[in-house]
Amino acid sequence: MEYIVKGYRPKKLFEYFEDICAIPHGSGNEAAIADYLVAFAMSRGLEYHRDRVNNVFIKAPATQGLEDRPAILLQGHTDMVCEKNNDTVHDFLRDGLSLFVEDGWLGAKGTTLGGDDGIAVAMMLAILGGEMPHPAVECLFTVEEEVGLLGAESFDYSLVSATRMINMDSEDESYVTAGCAGGLRTDLTIPVCYEDAKGTAVEIRLGGLAGGHSGGDVHLGRANANKMMGRMLLALSKEFEFGLCSIEGGSKDNAIPRECTAVVCGKGLMTMPAKVAKLTNEIKAELCAADAGFFMQCRTLKAPETCMDQDSTARVICAMGTVANGVLAMSNNIEGLVEYSRNLGIVRTEQGSVHLTLSSRSAIESQLDASIDDLDALASLCGGSTRHHSRYPGWSYAVESPLRDQYLAAYTELFGKTPEVSVIHAGLECGIIRSKLPEMDMISVGPNMRGIHSPAERLDLASCERFWQVIAKIMAQ
């Protein structure tokens, strides 16, 4: 394999990362990367455990001179969010990523990169492979983090002996994460009835939005394509009588949707494109700079044989247009921290129903309970039903953390500045691991990334080098 990342150290770290990028490893498709990890462990005679869901746990003894130091657990997830641009031809089940380096940043052409959390996997492999001296290390590679932290929930933690843990699933080297939100997924299903379509069909397509992580980027004011379409259809329903034929938007509940397409059908819709253009100009004036690429396209189509009846159309539009989305509450205790949010991540039309998938996040369990009640009530009003699942706990801030202090001191000594300690609104596997191992001293750290969960995802190569140096310093102490 010819590697494209050159001139950065350690060389093997970046080679392992490129190896990972060549293996399809979207959520639920981690068997091949688990095979790779097991082969790695076997080739080096390392103790390993692979469970039925493809979590992999690998242990390495201390290198010479560090045998008396306490063991440390390193942890990251093997799955990635699979997002691509509409004009990109890529099969995430079969194709490796097409990588490029630009101005010191690594990206993938037209798709997500999977630096979240492939860089953690590569980091652990480089350590297990002997690229730095270390005490006894235990490396936990979990699956399906991006769809509900499922691997972390199902792992057998009796295998772990370490009492310190570095989670490598953070995206800014200037921060040490010391707490995170919990969350849950909700599937809201609205049954619909169909009638014969009459008149003209109009397709409304919006896109060009920045998207991003529904937890880490929710405070940035980026528009949600599904909510925007709900708003558009609500406004149009006041002037036009139409039935909804289909609506499709977003692909991941934990990614802010960037595109949404709806097809409507009815009589007297010839002036609808002009109304859409007017609404588009109004919306453009409201958007943040990151959403400058926003566009709205409207065209007439041949009418299908059927469309949803008026009642069904109204119920779907009501749900999409009125469901609370984005930041719902800020923390009263930590300035600038989002405490409670929701993301309308996916909208899909199936025969006989429209499905909405939402992600709710909060560090406070009672707010997640309230989100369940809120969405149940909305579903009832819209003649639908809900299924709540994949709930996971938050990770509360620990006043005392020797590992956190050690990391801060190491970074400061190396680079002359001290990272900030933060609590984040995104979910991390740390919450589940802390619930299973309550005495574990843990932090979450990582190199600089931007645009995660979107095709704009980039990994800062120089930051990876610095991150490696900090971890090496901690390991040597």
N, C-alpha and C positions, 0 to 999 in steps of 0.2 A: 504493500500500500504506500502510495506517495503522499507525504504529509505536507500541508500548506503553511502551517504555523512554523515560522523559523525565527531564530534569534532570541527566543525567550527560554528561561530556565525555571525549573528543571525541564529538560527536553521531554522526558518520559511523561510528565504530567499532561502536556499538550497532545502527545501522541495517544495516550489513553483516551483523552477526550475525543479526538478524531475517530478512534476506533468505535467509541460509543455512538457517535453520530452516524456511523455507517450501518448501525443495527437499528431497525425499526423498533421503537419502544414507547409507543403511546400507551395511555392508561388502559389496562386490560390486555395488553399485548407485550408483556414483559418476559415471556418464557425464553425468548432468544437471548436477551441480555442476561437472564439468570444462568443460562447455559454458559455464556461467556465468563461470568464471574466464577462459576464452579470450576470451569476449565483452568482459570487463572489460579485458583486455590490449589487444585490438584497438582498442577505443574510445579508448584513451589512447596508442596508437602505441608500446606497449611490446614489446620482444622477448620471445617466448615459445616454448616447446616442449611439445607434448603427445605422450606416447608411447602405445603400443598398449594399455596397461592403464589409461590415464587419469591417470597422474601428470602434473602440470602444473608447469612451471618458468618463472618470469617474472623478467625482469631490468629494473631501472630505473637510469639513470645518476644520479650524485651531483647533489644540488641545489647551487645556486650557493654557492661558498665552501667546499665540502667535497670538491672534486674531488681533492685531494691525499691524502685519507684512504684507508686500505685498505678493500677491499670486505668486506662481511659477508653471510653466508648465514643466512637465517631459515627455519625449517622446522616444519611441523606436518602432521597428516594430515586428509584430508577425510571419512573414514568415521566413523560413530558406531555405538555399540552400541544395538541396537533391542530394548528391553525394555518391556513394558507390564503393567499390572495386569490380572488376569483379567476384571474387570468393565469394562474400557476397550475401546471399539470404535475401532480405529485400524488402517489399512493402511499399513505403513511403506514399501511400494513406490510408493504413490500420494499419500498424505496428508502435508501439511505439519503441523508441530507446533502445538499450541494452547498459547500461552504465557501466563504470568501473572507479576506482580511482587508479592511479599509481603515486607514488612519489609526492603527493600533487596536481596532475593534474587530471581533470575529462575529460574523453573521451567517445566515443561511438564505439562499436565494428564493424569495417568495414565500418562505415558510417560517414558522417558529424555529429557534435554534436548539432549545432544550438545555440551555445553560442552567436553567431551573429544571432539574437539579443535577444535570450531567456533570457539572464541574465538581460537585461533591463526590460523585462516583469516581471520577478521575483522580481526585485528591486522595481518596482512601486507597485506591489501587497503587498509586505512586508510593504511599507510605508503606503499605503491605509489601510492595515490591523492593523495599530497601533503599529508597531514595533519600531517607533521613534517619538518623538515630532516633529511637523511640522506646518508651517503656512498653509493657505488654499492652497491645491494642486489640480492641474488639470493634469490628466494623459491621454496622447494621444497614443493609440495603433494602429498603421497603418498597412495596408496590402500591399503585393506585392512590397515591397521595392526592393527586389533582382531582379526584372524583369522590372525595370524602374521607381521606386518610385511612383507607380500608386496610392496607397492609399493616400499618402500625397498630391498628386495633386488634388484629388477629394473631400477631406474633407472640411466641412463647417467651416471656421475659425471664423465666427461670434460667435461661441460658446465659444471662448477663451477670457478670460478677463485679464490673466496674461501678464506682459511685460518683464518677464525674463524666459529663457528656458534652461533646461539642457537636451540635447540629449545624450542618453547613448548607442551610437553605435560606440564607439572607442575601440581599442584593446590593448592599452598600457598605463598603469597607470602613466608612467613617462612623458606623454605628455598631454597637453590640446590643442585640435584642435580648431582653430579659423578661418578656411576657407577650402574650398574644390573645387574640379573640377565639372564642368557640363559634360553632356554626351549625347549620342544618340545611338540607335540601328539601324543597317542596315541589311536587308535581301537581299542578292544578289543571284538571281536565273538564272541559265544557262540552257536553254533548250538543250536536247541532242537527237540524233537519234541512233537507234540500227540497227545492222546487225547480220547475222548468225555468231556465234562464231566458230573459227577454231583453232586447235592446243591444247595447254596445258594451263590450268588455274593455276595461282600462287597467293597465299594469302600472303600478306605482313602485318605483325602486329607489331606495335611498342608500347611500354608502359614503365612503371616503372619510369616515370618522376614525379617530385614533385608537379607540378601544383601550385595552390594557387589563390589568389585574383588578378583579372586582373588589378585592380588599385593599391591596396596597396602593391602588390608584383612584379609589372611589372619592377621595377628598379633592381631586384635581379639577373637578367640574366638567369632565369629559361626558359628552352626550351618549345616551344609550339608544341605539338604533331601534330597538323594539318599542321602547317607550315613545320615541319620537313618531314612529308609525302609528301608535295608538292615538297620540295627539292629533296627527294629521287626519286619521279616519274620523275621529270625533268631530273635528271642525268641518270636514266634508259632509258628514251625515246631517248637518244642520241645513245644508243647501241642496243636497242631492238625495234621491231615493235609490238605493242600490242594495244588492246582495253581495256578500263576501264570497268569492270563489275559493280563494286560498290565501294563506299568509305564512311566510317562512322567514325566520330571522335568528341569527346567532347559532353557535354550535357547542358552546360550553357554558355551563351555569356559572363558572368562576371567572369567565372572561366577559368584559363589557362588550356587548355586541356592536360590530362596526357596520353591518349591513342588514337590511330587511326589505322584503319584497311582498307586496300584496296585489291581488287581482280582484277587482270588483266588477259587477255587471248590473246594468239597469238602463232605463230609458232616459233620454235627455242628458247624457253625460258628455256631450261633445264639448261643452265649455269647462269640463273638469280640469283639463291640463292647464288652462289659464289660472284657475283658482289655486292649483298646486304650485304653479310658478310664483304666485303672490305669497303664499304661505312659506315657500322656500326662502324667499328674500327676507321675510320677517325672521325666520329661524336663524339664518346665517348671521344676522346682527346680534344674536344672543350667544353665539358659540365662543368657546375659549380658543386661544391661538392654536392649540394642538389639533383642533378639529377644522382647520382651515381648508382641508381637502374635501369637505362635505359637498355632496351633490344630490340632487333629486331628479330622477328621470320619469317621464310620464308618456305612455304611448297607448294607442288603441290596438286591440286584438280582436280576432274572431271570437265571438261569444261561445263559451262552452255549452254543453247541453243542460247542465244544472248549476245552480249556485245555492248558497245558504239562504233560507227564508229570512224575512225581515226581523223576526224575533231572535233567531239564532245570531244573525249579524250584529244586532244591537247588544246582545249579551257578551259576545266576544270583544267587541269594541269597548264596551264598558269596562271589562276586566283589564284590558291592556291600557286603556287610557287613564284609569283611576287608581290602579295598584301603586302603593307607595314604593318608590325606587330611589336609590342613591343614599346619601347620608340622612339618617333619620334622627340621630342624636349625637352630640359631642360629649366627651367625658367632662364631668364636673370636677374631677380630681387631677387630671393630667392635661395641661394646656395643649391644645392643638390635636389631641387624639380623638379620632372617630370612635365612638363607643358602640353605635348600633347602625347597621345599614342593611340594604337589600338590593339584589341585582336580578332584574328580569333577563336572564341569560339566553333562554331559548324559547322560540315560538314555533310550533309545528302543526300543520294540518294533516289529519288522517281521515280516512273514510268514517264519517259519523262523529267526529270530535275535533276540537282544537286543544292542543296541549301547551301549557306554559310551565317552564321550569325556572324556579327561583332559588337563589342562595341568600340566606339570612345570616348575619354575623353579629355577635356581641360577646363581650367578655363577661356579661352578666346573664346568668341563666334565666332569670325572670323575664328579660327582654326577649329571649328566644321563645319562651312560653307565650309571651304576648304576640310575637310574630305568628305563631301557630294559630292563635285565636283570631287574629286579624285576617289571615288568609282563609281560614275556615269560613269566616263571616262573608268575605268577598265571594268565595265560591258559592255559598248558599244563595246570595243575592243574584248571582249570575247563572243559577241553575246548574252549577257544577259540583265537583268533589275534589278533595285533596288527599295526597299521600305524603306524609312527612317522613324523612329517612336520613340516613348518614349523618346523624347528629354527633358532634364531637366536642369535648370540653375545651375550655380556655386554659391558659397557663398563667397563673398569678405571679406577680413580681415578688421576688425574695429579697428582703432587706439585706441579708448577708449572703455573699457568694464568693468564696475564695477563688474559684475558677474564673469568675468574671474579673475580679481584681487582678489576677495573674495575667489575663489576656490584655487588659487595659495597660498594665505596666509594661508588658512586652512590646506592644505596639508603640507606646510612647518612647521607650528606649530606642527602638529601631528608627522611628520616623519623626520624632520630635514634636508630636502632637497627640492628643488623647481623644479617642473616639467617644462619641456621646452614647449614653445608655438609653435605650428606648423600649417602649412597649408598643406593639404594632396591632393594627386592626385585622391584618390577614391571619388566617389560621395556619398553625404549624403543628407538626407531629409531636412537638415538645409537650403539648397539653395532654395528649394521650399517654405518652411515655411517663410523664410526671404522675399521672393517675395510677399507672401500673407500678412505678418505682418512686414512691413519694420522697425518699431520702436522696434522690439523685440531684447533684449540683450541676446545673446545666446553663449553657448559653447557646445562642444561635448567631452565627457570623457567616460572612462570605465575601467574595470579591464584587466589584462593581458590575452591575448589569443594568440594562435599561430596556424598556419595551417588552417585558416578559409577557407571555400569553398572547403575543401578537407577532405577525411577520416582521415587525420592526425590532424584534429582540436582538440585542447585541451584548457581547461579553468583552470586558476590558482586559486585554492580555497583560498589560503591565500591572494592573491591580491583582491579577492572579499570582504574579511573581511576588508581590508584596504580601499577599495573604499567605502564601507558602512560607515566607520567611517568618511570619508571626507564629504559625503553627509549629515550625521547626524549633523556634526558640522555646516555646512552651514544652514541647516534647523533650528537649535537652535539659530542661530544668528538673 
